[in-house]
Amino acid sequence: NSDLSTIFENIRPRAKQAGMDGSKEALYNFFVQEVRRNMHIVLSFSPVSNSFRERLRKFPSLVNCTTIDWFTRWPNDALHTVAATFLSHLGSKHDDGKGRDE
């Protein structure tokens, strides 16, 4: 319980700002709420091997309870277009693409 006491002492001012009373139950619930709101976990798997399919079969929540982003190689012209769009507000002239590595 010494771990919880330390957590309660550190989180008490923020819990009071949020309008919580100082009871242990309220502090614990506030702590769990803050952890859930702020915790982000990134898992990276290679979809190339059979082990990826095996993991998905063993742990279906990897598909059902997550967001999956598939990253593939972008063409050079797409990278240049995105960069030019985001940098255009700086007011500098960007080249017409000549001299880039293709």
C-alpha positions in Angstrom: 0.0 0.0 0.0 3.0 2.3 0.2 3.0 2.5 -3.6 -0.7 3.7 -3.5 0.1 6.2 -0.8 2.8 7.7 -2.9 0.5 7.9 -5.9 -2.3 9.4 -3.8 0.0 12.1 -2.5 1.2 13.0 -6.0 -2.2 13.0 -7.6 -4.2 14.7 -4.8 -3.7 18.3 -6.1 -4.9 17.4 -9.6 -7.8 15.5 -8.2 -8.9 18.5 -6.1 -8.6 20.8 -9.2 -11.0 18.4 -10.9 -13.5 18.7 -8.1 -12.8 15.3 -6.5 -13.0 14.8 -2.8 -9.8 13.4 -1.0 -11.1 9.9 -0.3 -8.9 7.0 -1.2 -11.5 5.6 -3.5 -12.0 8.9 -5.3 -8.2 9.3 -5.7 -7.8 5.7 -7.0 -10.6 6.2 -9.5 -9.1 9.5 -10.6 -5.7 7.9 -11.0 -7.1 5.0 -13.1 -9.1 7.5 -15.2 -5.9 9.5 -15.9 -3.9 6.5 -16.8 -6.5 5.3 -19.2 -6.7 8.7 -20.8 -3.0 9.2 -21.2 -1.6 5.7 -21.8 -0.8 4.9 -25.4 1.0 1.6 -26.5 2.5 1.0 -29.8 3.1 -2.5 -31.0 5.0 -3.2 -34.2 4.8 -6.5 -36.0 6.1 -7.6 -39.4 3.2 -9.1 -41.4 5.6 -11.1 -43.6 6.0 -14.2 -41.5 3.5 -16.9 -40.3 4.2 -15.8 -36.7 2.1 -12.7 -37.3 -1.0 -14.8 -38.3 -0.4 -17.0 -35.3 -0.3 -14.1 -32.9 -3.6 -12.8 -34.4 -5.2 -16.2 -33.9 -4.0 -16.4 -30.3 -4.8 -12.8 -29.4 -7.9 -11.7 -31.4 -8.0 -8.4 -29.5 -5.0 -7.3 -31.5 -7.4 -6.9 -34.4 -10.7 -6.2 -32.6 -9.6 -3.7 -30.0 -6.8 -1.8 -31.8 -6.2 0.6 -34.7 -4.0 -1.0 -37.4 -1.9 1.3 -39.6 -0.3 -0.4 -42.6 2.8 1.5 -43.7 4.1 0.8 -47.2 6.7 2.6 -49.3 5.6 5.9 -50.7 6.5 6.9 -54.3 9.0 9.8 -54.5 6.6 12.1 -56.2 4.0 11.6 -53.4 6.6 12.5 -50.8 7.6 15.6 -52.7 4.0 16.7 -53.1 3.3 16.3 -49.4 6.4 18.1 -48.4 5.8 21.0 -50.8 2.2 21.3 -49.6 3.3 21.6 -45.9 6.2 23.8 -46.6 4.4 26.2 -49.0 3.1 28.4 -46.2 6.7 29.4 -45.4 6.8 31.6 -48.5 9.9 30.1 -50.0 9.9 29.0 -53.6 10.4 25.2 -54.0 11.9 23.7 -57.0 10.0 22.0 -59.8 11.4 18.6 -58.8 14.4 18.6 -61.1 17.5 17.3 -59.6 15.8 15.1 -57.1 16.8 11.5 -56.6 14.2 9.4 -58.4 
